[in-house]
Amino acid sequence: MRSHTSRQWMVTHEWMVKPMKQTEWIEKKGLLVWLAEVFSALGTGLYLIAIFVDSWWGALIGYLIVVLLKLPLHLLYLGKPLRFWRTMPPFSGAWRTSWIARGVVFSVFFSMVGFAQLATSYFLLIQSDMLAGQLLNIVYVADIILKVIAGIFVILTGIYCGFMMSYCKSVPFWNTELLPIVIFNAGIADGLALLMATGLFTGGVDFHAIEYASRIVLGINAILLGIYLLTASRKSTTAELSVKELLVGRVAIIFWLGIVLFGIAIPLVISFASMFTGAATEPILIAGIICHTAGAFALKYCILKVGIYKPILPQSIVY
């Protein structure tokens, strides 16, 4: 009698007992999340590398990508962009528990500090003849301080997406401490590629040094991605389903062409070839940059697309 009553009261839905595909962050309006995170990686990676090598134009372009592309898309996804201030302290405490709110906070603070840093670097690198004596020293010190602060916020802006996803316990494929590292390293590789693209038009970029760094970062990227997929496939049956979807399933073509071939293999081949032939010719370099950027779009798309919710109820207790 008691067992019969349990069967009557318990209505089993398909999503409770079967792995279900995640669509909120990759279909329809969710495409805004995908694009926002792609531009986040491109912009933050470029800005971070640029301030290290004193490329003002690279820092400016990276800053504009974050402020004009990443941040608006992020706010549009939230539904009411003009109310973004409600996520900011002291108006709200949402940043304490929500990684999406933290992402808005990090991006807004970066936009403010980054603007000030671009101003000080402009006078030091481009209009240095306007400064002299004590004023030059003050601007120099201010620029260093602003670079440190802006660098911290740009790292937080670039990496928060990985933490946001890794905290989703309902999606085992994302729920790993390795994901933020994979995303951050990929952003650094994106920044190196875009800095070379910037240097083609503005000059002032050491292509040999950037290509050398790219070889290292792309190699690490390939290793991290392989480790990530291997550990995910052994984590749970649901995470294993995500890996299968990625390698042989519905997004396999995007993974193998977009990430492996365009995002890693072709840029690596071009980079290593330049070791023996000298600097790559401009058309080949442009082709490598385009391939790498396409890989940035593919990486975020694949990770979001193969997210699968684990079932709530074990099969053994389903009536």
URDA-V269506 format. One record per run of one state. SS is the DSSP state (@ for helix, = for strand, . for the rest). FROM is the first residue (numbers start at 1). TO is the last residue. If there is no record, write none. Layout:
BEGIN
ss;from;to
SS;FROM;TO
SS;FROM;TO
END
This chain:
BEGIN
ss;from;to
.;1;1
@;2;9
.;10;13
@;14;17
.;18;19
=;20;21
.;22;27
@;28;53
.;54;55
@;56;78
.;79;80
@;81;87
.;88;93
@;94;96
.;97;98
@;99;125
.;126;127
@;128;130
.;131;132
@;133;166
.;167;177
@;178;202
.;203;206
@;207;233
.;234;236
@;237;247
.;248;251
@;252;277
.;278;281
@;282;305
.;306;307
=;308;309
.;310;314
@;315;317
.;318;319
END
